[in-house]
């Protein structure tokens, strides 16, 4: 990172406008919430077992749109039950959260097509992963050090709130679960559906609880079935910043060099993927080429 001191004022987290009741099924409005069926909403993206749609709140003056998360209709019934349970749990967690660096709860209700829906705040955000992919497609290199520093500060604030105030482990930190508004005007953590309760020692309270995560971002203790603490989020958070410096996914460098790439360019991914090396590297931080990155990233 840059060697100049951080200007906290430049990275000040905006205050959230309004408040919400944590025990109700909707937020800030006593009017019943009506969620349209999926075909009548714009699809924003998708995740494991879920789709996310944009809901424009027709008829409400100056009402901001919502992001609506629904179970993917193509899921098998057994899978759908698992994802529905996670959606229910995410709604319960979000109801009790109020922090400017974590996506806010708006409602948990049933759509016209009978599906359960979690409505969340939406301000035109894109996922950090989308921005990484866009930057890579444009032939650019690492995000500027100051931008990475800003993301780091805001995500760290959100994680500190989850860990210290809510005693929650996010459980799936990665670029897909950080959303950005505009030119990094706001930075927020999203997708708390696999979060786990922490005890006073910052250890996952239920020893039988399963750490879900996403494999390339998982810490060594999760891979080996060890004790999970708040450090699991911090490890994955570090790899999220690594993504911003490399525009790559941790450990999924399928080919070792350009020569191999030319030799095997017509082969399938399955044939060229070094399975053994990949699993050996899981739970470690991939290297960074500090010479290529330059002095602004060395702090």
C-alpha beads as a LAMMPS data file, in Angstrom:
LAMMPS data file: protein, C-alpha beads

299 atoms
298 bonds

1 atom types
1 bond types

-500.0 500.0 xlo xhi
-500.0 500.0 ylo yhi
-500.0 500.0 zlo zhi

Masses

1 110.0

Atoms # bond

1 1 1 0.000 0.000 0.000
2 1 1 1.046 3.657 -0.373
3 1 1 3.529 4.985 2.139
4 1 1 1.634 8.195 2.807
5 1 1 -0.552 8.334 5.970
6 1 1 -4.200 7.398 5.705
7 1 1 -6.576 10.343 5.708
8 1 1 -9.499 9.017 7.770
9 1 1 -11.686 11.929 6.675
10 1 1 -11.353 10.922 3.035
11 1 1 -12.657 7.456 3.847
12 1 1 -15.375 8.417 6.277
13 1 1 -18.241 5.932 6.232
14 1 1 -21.537 7.669 5.404
15 1 1 -24.203 7.558 8.079
16 1 1 -27.303 5.506 7.394
17 1 1 -30.466 7.515 7.009
18 1 1 -33.473 6.354 8.960
19 1 1 -33.886 3.455 11.374
20 1 1 -35.483 0.073 11.363
21 1 1 -37.326 -2.162 13.731
22 1 1 -35.485 -5.432 14.145
23 1 1 -38.515 -7.529 15.068
24 1 1 -40.784 -6.823 12.111
25 1 1 -40.979 -8.482 8.703
26 1 1 -40.574 -5.151 6.929
27 1 1 -38.587 -2.013 7.588
28 1 1 -39.598 1.602 7.909
29 1 1 -43.088 1.216 6.405
30 1 1 -46.278 -0.286 7.860
31 1 1 -47.760 -0.872 4.388
32 1 1 -47.848 -4.576 3.403
33 1 1 -44.968 -5.495 1.108
34 1 1 -45.858 -6.921 -2.307
35 1 1 -43.048 -8.618 -4.221
36 1 1 -43.715 -9.153 -7.954
37 1 1 -43.108 -12.530 -9.571
38 1 1 -39.593 -13.004 -10.981
39 1 1 -40.437 -12.304 -14.671
40 1 1 -41.553 -8.795 -13.708
41 1 1 -38.227 -7.825 -12.116
42 1 1 -34.794 -7.220 -13.613
43 1 1 -32.255 -9.881 -12.689
44 1 1 -29.185 -8.388 -11.015
45 1 1 -27.191 -11.557 -10.474
46 1 1 -27.132 -14.968 -8.916
47 1 1 -25.384 -16.967 -6.229
48 1 1 -25.363 -20.524 -4.949
49 1 1 -29.005 -21.574 -5.187
50 1 1 -30.364 -18.027 -5.319
51 1 1 -31.145 -15.265 -7.801
52 1 1 -31.162 -11.540 -7.014
53 1 1 -33.617 -9.154 -8.674
54 1 1 -34.173 -5.405 -8.780
55 1 1 -37.547 -4.366 -7.389
56 1 1 -38.704 -0.849 -8.255
57 1 1 -41.189 0.247 -5.614
58 1 1 -43.991 1.529 -7.828
59 1 1 -46.364 4.059 -6.287
60 1 1 -44.066 5.065 -3.421
61 1 1 -42.845 8.664 -3.617
62 1 1 -39.037 8.976 -3.631
63 1 1 -38.752 5.310 -2.671
64 1 1 -35.399 3.719 -3.416
65 1 1 -35.426 0.311 -5.139
66 1 1 -34.741 -2.941 -3.298
67 1 1 -32.610 -5.934 -4.132
68 1 1 -34.718 -9.081 -3.738
69 1 1 -33.101 -12.467 -3.135
70 1 1 -35.133 -15.555 -4.066
71 1 1 -34.434 -19.272 -4.238
72 1 1 -33.561 -20.361 -7.766
73 1 1 -36.628 -22.131 -9.176
74 1 1 -34.391 -24.663 -10.946
75 1 1 -33.048 -26.087 -7.668
76 1 1 -33.991 -29.648 -6.796
77 1 1 -36.422 -29.808 -3.860
78 1 1 -33.785 -31.116 -1.424
79 1 1 -31.359 -28.348 -2.389
80 1 1 -34.133 -25.770 -2.278
81 1 1 -34.845 -26.718 1.346
82 1 1 -31.192 -26.075 2.264
83 1 1 -31.115 -22.719 0.484
84 1 1 -34.472 -21.720 1.959
85 1 1 -33.126 -22.425 5.449
86 1 1 -30.123 -20.219 4.700
87 1 1 -32.382 -17.463 3.377
88 1 1 -34.499 -17.621 6.546
89 1 1 -31.346 -17.427 8.672
90 1 1 -29.966 -14.539 6.629
91 1 1 -33.206 -12.605 7.117
92 1 1 -33.055 -13.135 10.886
93 1 1 -29.426 -11.998 11.014
94 1 1 -30.014 -8.923 8.847
95 1 1 -32.984 -7.827 10.972
96 1 1 -30.614 -7.330 13.886
97 1 1 -27.870 -5.535 11.958
98 1 1 -27.547 -1.786 11.499
99 1 1 -24.199 -0.715 10.090
100 1 1 -23.311 1.493 7.103
101 1 1 -20.831 -1.076 5.781
102 1 1 -23.306 -3.982 5.751
103 1 1 -26.252 -4.220 3.356
104 1 1 -29.455 -3.388 5.234
105 1 1 -32.614 -5.461 5.765
106 1 1 -35.855 -4.213 4.220
107 1 1 -38.395 -7.071 4.302
108 1 1 -38.865 -10.835 4.408
109 1 1 -42.074 -11.899 2.755
110 1 1 -43.752 -14.122 0.148
111 1 1 -43.903 -13.168 -3.528
112 1 1 -46.956 -13.579 -5.733
113 1 1 -45.505 -16.809 -7.102
114 1 1 -45.372 -18.260 -3.570
115 1 1 -41.600 -18.035 -3.100
116 1 1 -40.031 -16.585 0.041
117 1 1 -38.094 -13.382 -0.639
118 1 1 -35.513 -11.383 1.265
119 1 1 -35.588 -7.698 0.312
120 1 1 -32.493 -5.605 1.003
121 1 1 -31.361 -2.049 0.388
122 1 1 -30.065 -1.306 -3.102
123 1 1 -28.279 1.779 -4.341
124 1 1 -27.089 0.712 -7.767
125 1 1 -24.251 -1.380 -6.393
126 1 1 -22.087 -3.847 -8.293
127 1 1 -20.183 -6.633 -6.635
128 1 1 -16.455 -6.158 -6.189
129 1 1 -16.052 -9.353 -8.218
130 1 1 -17.917 -7.745 -11.135
131 1 1 -15.548 -4.778 -11.000
132 1 1 -12.520 -7.079 -10.902
133 1 1 -13.782 -8.966 -13.960
134 1 1 -14.525 -5.704 -15.792
135 1 1 -11.061 -4.360 -15.038
136 1 1 -9.472 -7.577 -16.299
137 1 1 -11.532 -7.497 -19.515
138 1 1 -10.351 -3.921 -20.127
139 1 1 -6.730 -5.060 -19.948
140 1 1 -5.995 -3.117 -16.767
141 1 1 -3.865 -4.215 -13.840
142 1 1 -4.268 -3.905 -10.057
143 1 1 -6.701 -1.396 -8.589
144 1 1 -4.943 1.766 -7.367
145 1 1 -3.468 1.357 -3.887
146 1 1 -5.706 4.115 -2.502
147 1 1 -8.841 2.308 -3.744
148 1 1 -7.722 -0.983 -2.188
149 1 1 -6.997 0.871 1.040
150 1 1 -10.494 2.376 1.037
151 1 1 -12.154 -1.003 0.473
152 1 1 -9.968 -2.514 3.204
153 1 1 -10.961 0.156 5.711
154 1 1 -14.703 -0.090 5.082
155 1 1 -14.845 -3.890 5.001
156 1 1 -12.741 -4.001 8.179
157 1 1 -15.269 -1.722 9.886
158 1 1 -18.110 -4.019 8.855
159 1 1 -16.272 -7.120 10.083
160 1 1 -15.356 -5.438 13.364
161 1 1 -19.042 -4.693 13.925
162 1 1 -20.067 -8.278 13.132
163 1 1 -17.357 -9.822 15.321
164 1 1 -17.314 -7.481 18.313
165 1 1 -20.860 -6.159 18.564
166 1 1 -22.925 -8.957 17.032
167 1 1 -20.611 -11.880 17.862
168 1 1 -21.061 -13.214 14.336
169 1 1 -18.634 -14.774 11.886
170 1 1 -19.582 -13.796 8.332
171 1 1 -18.381 -17.165 7.088
172 1 1 -18.006 -16.446 3.364
173 1 1 -15.879 -13.370 2.756
174 1 1 -14.838 -12.892 -0.890
175 1 1 -15.141 -10.284 -3.630
176 1 1 -18.599 -11.583 -4.633
177 1 1 -19.890 -10.637 -1.172
178 1 1 -18.709 -7.033 -1.192
179 1 1 -20.859 -4.518 -3.077
180 1 1 -19.678 -1.151 -4.356
181 1 1 -21.719 1.905 -5.248
182 1 1 -20.507 4.305 -7.915
183 1 1 -16.814 5.122 -7.883
184 1 1 -16.310 3.372 -4.534
185 1 1 -18.624 5.897 -2.858
186 1 1 -19.908 3.179 -0.545
187 1 1 -18.500 -0.247 0.270
188 1 1 -20.730 -2.850 1.936
189 1 1 -20.563 -6.485 2.993
190 1 1 -23.476 -8.649 1.860
191 1 1 -24.683 -12.264 2.042
192 1 1 -24.676 -13.245 5.718
193 1 1 -26.676 -16.418 5.049
194 1 1 -23.944 -18.762 6.326
195 1 1 -22.853 -16.671 9.321
196 1 1 -22.040 -18.446 12.602
197 1 1 -22.390 -17.322 16.215
198 1 1 -19.158 -16.562 18.082
199 1 1 -18.588 -16.952 21.812
200 1 1 -16.807 -14.447 24.069
201 1 1 -13.440 -15.873 22.942
202 1 1 -14.279 -15.306 19.265
203 1 1 -14.592 -19.058 18.675
204 1 1 -17.599 -20.478 16.802
205 1 1 -20.029 -21.183 19.642
206 1 1 -21.502 -24.421 18.286
207 1 1 -18.744 -27.033 17.764
208 1 1 -21.089 -28.946 15.439
209 1 1 -21.726 -25.912 13.221
210 1 1 -20.441 -26.220 9.663
211 1 1 -18.197 -23.539 8.210
212 1 1 -19.403 -23.160 4.624
213 1 1 -17.148 -20.544 3.050
214 1 1 -15.925 -20.866 -0.536
215 1 1 -13.009 -23.225 -1.065
216 1 1 -10.319 -20.922 -2.552
217 1 1 -10.867 -18.402 0.287
218 1 1 -11.090 -20.929 3.127
219 1 1 -8.417 -20.841 5.858
220 1 1 -6.336 -23.895 6.693
221 1 1 -8.311 -24.653 9.875
222 1 1 -11.555 -24.884 7.875
223 1 1 -9.974 -27.218 5.325
224 1 1 -8.515 -29.483 8.028
225 1 1 -11.625 -29.450 10.242
226 1 1 -9.997 -27.436 13.030
227 1 1 -11.341 -24.817 15.430
228 1 1 -12.935 -21.857 13.643
229 1 1 -12.534 -18.343 15.040
230 1 1 -13.018 -14.785 13.813
231 1 1 -9.625 -15.174 12.114
232 1 1 -11.331 -17.219 9.384
233 1 1 -13.037 -14.032 8.177
234 1 1 -9.781 -12.081 8.405
235 1 1 -7.928 -14.649 6.292
236 1 1 -10.636 -14.553 3.597
237 1 1 -10.711 -10.738 3.834
238 1 1 -6.975 -10.684 3.093
239 1 1 -7.515 -12.847 0.019
240 1 1 -10.267 -10.457 -1.100
241 1 1 -7.712 -7.635 -1.104
242 1 1 -5.302 -9.983 -2.906
243 1 1 -7.974 -10.322 -5.614
244 1 1 -7.911 -6.549 -6.085
245 1 1 -4.133 -6.598 -6.554
246 1 1 -4.020 -9.544 -8.955
247 1 1 -7.460 -9.511 -10.643
248 1 1 -7.499 -13.260 -10.086
249 1 1 -9.191 -15.888 -7.935
250 1 1 -6.964 -17.347 -5.187
251 1 1 -5.120 -20.523 -6.211
252 1 1 -7.002 -21.057 -9.471
253 1 1 -4.077 -20.392 -11.772
254 1 1 -4.628 -23.435 -13.934
255 1 1 -1.440 -23.185 -15.997
256 1 1 2.007 -22.472 -14.624
257 1 1 3.477 -20.461 -17.515
258 1 1 2.869 -19.080 -20.998
259 1 1 4.685 -21.981 -22.642
260 1 1 2.278 -24.474 -21.089
261 1 1 -0.644 -22.242 -22.019
262 1 1 0.346 -22.357 -25.697
263 1 1 0.926 -26.101 -25.580
264 1 1 -2.388 -26.903 -23.928
265 1 1 -4.624 -24.092 -25.165
266 1 1 -6.937 -26.571 -26.895
267 1 1 -7.165 -28.901 -23.920
268 1 1 -10.089 -28.818 -21.540
269 1 1 -9.842 -27.081 -18.171
270 1 1 -10.262 -30.433 -16.460
271 1 1 -7.241 -31.885 -18.279
272 1 1 -4.901 -28.948 -17.520
273 1 1 -6.000 -28.281 -13.943
274 1 1 -3.316 -29.293 -11.434
275 1 1 -5.581 -30.866 -8.832
276 1 1 -2.856 -31.868 -6.378
277 1 1 -1.093 -28.493 -6.399
278 1 1 -4.413 -26.689 -5.969
279 1 1 -5.366 -28.624 -2.827
280 1 1 -1.875 -28.232 -1.384
281 1 1 -2.126 -24.455 -1.738
282 1 1 -5.583 -24.093 -0.176
283 1 1 -5.438 -22.251 3.133
284 1 1 -2.334 -20.287 2.175
285 1 1 -1.892 -16.808 0.764
286 1 1 -0.819 -16.889 -2.883
287 1 1 2.325 -14.901 -3.717
288 1 1 2.288 -11.283 -4.841
289 1 1 4.692 -9.848 -7.393
290 1 1 5.710 -6.733 -5.460
291 1 1 8.108 -5.661 -8.218
292 1 1 5.252 -5.482 -10.720
293 1 1 2.919 -3.797 -8.221
294 1 1 5.500 -1.146 -7.340
295 1 1 6.221 0.986 -4.293
296 1 1 2.657 2.316 -3.629
297 1 1 1.614 -1.204 -2.534
298 1 1 4.515 -1.788 -0.125
299 1 1 3.477 -0.858 3.400

Bonds

1 1 1 2
2 1 2 3
3 1 3 4
4 1 4 5
5 1 5 6
6 1 6 7
7 1 7 8
8 1 8 9
9 1 9 10
10 1 10 11
11 1 11 12
12 1 12 13
13 1 13 14
14 1 14 15
15 1 15 16
16 1 16 17
17 1 17 18
18 1 18 19
19 1 19 20
20 1 20 21
21 1 21 22
22 1 22 23
23 1 23 24
24 1 24 25
25 1 25 26
26 1 26 27
27 1 27 28
28 1 28 29
29 1 29 30
30 1 30 31
31 1 31 32
32 1 32 33
33 1 33 34
34 1 34 35
35 1 35 36
36 1 36 37
37 1 37 38
38 1 38 39
39 1 39 40
40 1 40 41
41 1 41 42
42 1 42 43
43 1 43 44
44 1 44 45
45 1 45 46
46 1 46 47
47 1 47 48
48 1 48 49
49 1 49 50
50 1 50 51
51 1 51 52
52 1 52 53
53 1 53 54
54 1 54 55
55 1 55 56
56 1 56 57
57 1 57 58
58 1 58 59
59 1 59 60
60 1 60 61
61 1 61 62
62 1 62 63
63 1 63 64
64 1 64 65
65 1 65 66
66 1 66 67
67 1 67 68
68 1 68 69
69 1 69 70
70 1 70 71
71 1 71 72
72 1 72 73
73 1 73 74
74 1 74 75
75 1 75 76
76 1 76 77
77 1 77 78
78 1 78 79
79 1 79 80
80 1 80 81
81 1 81 82
82 1 82 83
83 1 83 84
84 1 84 85
85 1 85 86
86 1 86 87
87 1 87 88
88 1 88 89
89 1 89 90
90 1 90 91
91 1 91 92
92 1 92 93
93 1 93 94
94 1 94 95
95 1 95 96
96 1 96 97
97 1 97 98
98 1 98 99
99 1 99 100
100 1 100 101
101 1 101 102
102 1 102 103
103 1 103 104
104 1 104 105
105 1 105 106
106 1 106 107
107 1 107 108
108 1 108 109
109 1 109 110
110 1 110 111
111 1 111 112
112 1 112 113
113 1 113 114
114 1 114 115
115 1 115 116
116 1 116 117
117 1 117 118
118 1 118 119
119 1 119 120
120 1 120 121
121 1 121 122
122 1 122 123
123 1 123 124
124 1 124 125
125 1 125 126
126 1 126 127
127 1 127 128
128 1 128 129
129 1 129 130
130 1 130 131
131 1 131 132
132 1 132 133
133 1 133 134
134 1 134 135
135 1 135 136
136 1 136 137
137 1 137 138
138 1 138 139
139 1 139 140
140 1 140 141
141 1 141 142
142 1 142 143
143 1 143 144
144 1 144 145
145 1 145 146
146 1 146 147
147 1 147 148
148 1 148 149
149 1 149 150
150 1 150 151
151 1 151 152
152 1 152 153
153 1 153 154
154 1 154 155
155 1 155 156
156 1 156 157
157 1 157 158
158 1 158 159
159 1 159 160
160 1 160 161
161 1 161 162
162 1 162 163
163 1 163 164
164 1 164 165
165 1 165 166
166 1 166 167
167 1 167 168
168 1 168 169
169 1 169 170
170 1 170 171
171 1 171 172
172 1 172 173
173 1 173 174
174 1 174 175
175 1 175 176
176 1 176 177
177 1 177 178
178 1 178 179
179 1 179 180
180 1 180 181
181 1 181 182
182 1 182 183
183 1 183 184
184 1 184 185
185 1 185 186
186 1 186 187
187 1 187 188
188 1 188 189
189 1 189 190
190 1 190 191
191 1 191 192
192 1 192 193
193 1 193 194
194 1 194 195
195 1 195 196
196 1 196 197
197 1 197 198
198 1 198 199
199 1 199 200
200 1 200 201
201 1 201 202
202 1 202 203
203 1 203 204
204 1 204 205
205 1 205 206
206 1 206 207
207 1 207 208
208 1 208 209
209 1 209 210
210 1 210 211
211 1 211 212
212 1 212 213
213 1 213 214
214 1 214 215
215 1 215 216
216 1 216 217
217 1 217 218
218 1 218 219
219 1 219 220
220 1 220 221
221 1 221 222
222 1 222 223
223 1 223 224
224 1 224 225
225 1 225 226
226 1 226 227
227 1 227 228
228 1 228 229
229 1 229 230
230 1 230 231
231 1 231 232
232 1 232 233
233 1 233 234
234 1 234 235
235 1 235 236
236 1 236 237
237 1 237 238
238 1 238 239
239 1 239 240
240 1 240 241
241 1 241 242
242 1 242 243
243 1 243 244
244 1 244 245
245 1 245 246
246 1 246 247
247 1 247 248
248 1 248 249
249 1 249 250
250 1 250 251
251 1 251 252
252 1 252 253
253 1 253 254
254 1 254 255
255 1 255 256
256 1 256 257
257 1 257 258
258 1 258 259
259 1 259 260
260 1 260 261
261 1 261 262
262 1 262 263
263 1 263 264
264 1 264 265
265 1 265 266
266 1 266 267
267 1 267 268
268 1 268 269
269 1 269 270
270 1 270 271
271 1 271 272
272 1 272 273
273 1 273 274
274 1 274 275
275 1 275 276
276 1 276 277
277 1 277 278
278 1 278 279
279 1 279 280
280 1 280 281
281 1 281 282
282 1 282 283
283 1 283 284
284 1 284 285
285 1 285 286
286 1 286 287
287 1 287 288
288 1 288 289
289 1 289 290
290 1 290 291
291 1 291 292
292 1 292 293
293 1 293 294
294 1 294 295
295 1 295 296
296 1 296 297
297 1 297 298
298 1 298 299
